[in-house]
């Protein structure tokens, strides 16, 4: 786990702003943690330059840790996934402020259930006795959506229906597992699927999408409610205005998005719905990945 440690205390620093806050922002392991940090670092530096606030990232090795470790590691916010964001809203009172818009104009993603084209799997009946790669139990695309899908297709106990299942820890690892025929079925998000398909044409040539989830909000920044209002407002406005400046556009391009837009609790309604369909109570949800 990569970890850059910092204090969340407010520092009285004169830099063109009334004060500078030192913020600890968590990152979930959507991809390899080294890739994640490389992707987010320029965005952090841009925010520092524009707001005067110090931005440090903590890259977590497990999705669920971002909930468990929020207070322990004195985090001020995180770029939450849709499910961890929904849990953070329910359990921590996190306030979502902004999320990215993709180059195709969408600000959402969806989950896929994937199989290899040579697997012989075409529907739920063909999945009996097969192996499954989930991502983690705190991911919408990598666990909650497929669990809702299985529930709605009469699969009440995945331990008995499948030969084996396990958790890869990241979406790219789940996709590679089915691509390389280490498992029969994989569950992952479409944005990582698209990134990998640009790097390796086999992803689209050899994988078949069995099912697609409803759209859920892209990984967005949510901050703790106790954080000073002025700090939250500056961070939010800087993200929302990035696309209007050449330097901001360049950072956004390298980040892989078009711009940021405002987001709020209501945007997570599809996630709350999927959780309910999967039999998950977000306020009480506890788990241990296998």
Rosetta blueprint (number, residue, H / E / L):
1 X L
2 X L
3 X E
4 X L
5 X L
6 X L
7 X L
8 X L
9 X L
10 X E
11 X E
12 X L
13 X L
14 X L
15 X L
16 X L
17 X L
18 X L
19 X L
20 X E
21 X E
22 X E
23 X E
24 X E
25 X E
26 X E
27 X E
28 X L
29 X L
30 X L
31 X L
32 X L
33 X H
34 X H
35 X H
36 X H
37 X H
38 X H
39 X H
40 X H
41 X H
42 X H
43 X H
44 X H
45 X H
46 X H
47 X H
48 X H
49 X H
50 X H
51 X H
52 X L
53 X L
54 X E
55 X E
56 X E
57 X E
58 X E
59 X E
60 X L
61 X L
62 X L
63 X L
64 X L
65 X H
66 X H
67 X H
68 X H
69 X L
70 X L
71 X L
72 X L
73 X L
74 X L
75 X L
76 X L
77 X E
78 X E
79 X E
80 X E
81 X L
82 X H
83 X H
84 X H
85 X H
86 X H
87 X H
88 X H
89 X H
90 X H
91 X H
92 X H
93 X L
94 X L
95 X E
96 X E
97 X E
98 X E
99 X E
100 X E
101 X E
102 X L
103 X L
104 X L
105 X L
106 X L
107 X L
108 X E
109 X E
110 X L
111 X E
112 X E
113 X E
114 X E
115 X E
116 X E
117 X L
118 X L
119 X L
120 X L
121 X L
122 X L
123 X L
124 X H
125 X H
126 X H
127 X H
128 X L
129 X L
130 X L
131 X E
132 X E
133 X E
134 X E
135 X L
136 X L
137 X L
138 X L
139 X L
140 X H
141 X H
142 X H
143 X H
144 X H
145 X H
146 X H
147 X H
148 X H
149 X H
150 X H
151 X H
152 X H
153 X L
154 X L
155 X L
156 X L
157 X L
158 X H
159 X H
160 X H
161 X H
162 X L
163 X L
164 X E
165 X E
166 X E
167 X E
168 X L
169 X L
170 X L
171 X H
172 X H
173 X H
174 X H
175 X H
176 X H
177 X H
178 X H
179 X H
180 X L
181 X L
182 X L
183 X L
184 X L
185 X E
186 X E
187 X E
188 X E
189 X E
190 X H
191 X H
192 X H
193 X H
194 X H
195 X H
196 X H
197 X H
198 X H
199 X H
200 X L
201 X L
202 X H
203 X H
204 X H
205 X H
206 X H
207 X E
208 X E
209 X E
210 X E
211 X E
212 X E
213 X L
214 X L
215 X L
216 X E
217 X E
218 X L
219 X L
220 X E
221 X E
222 X E
223 X E
224 X L
225 X L
226 X L
227 X L
228 X L
229 X H
230 X H
231 X H
232 X H
233 X H
234 X H
235 X H
236 X H
237 X H
238 X H
239 X H
240 X H
241 X H
242 X H
243 X H
244 X H
245 X L
246 X H
247 X H
248 X H
249 X H
250 X H
251 X H
252 X H
253 X H
254 X H
255 X H
256 X L
257 X L
258 X L
259 X E
260 X E
261 X E
262 X E
263 X L
264 X L
265 X H
266 X H
267 X H
268 X H
269 X H
270 X H
271 X H
272 X H
273 X H
274 X H
275 X H
276 X H
277 X H
278 X L
279 X L
280 X L
281 X L
282 X L
283 X L
284 X L
285 X L
286 X L
287 X L
288 X L
289 X L
290 X L
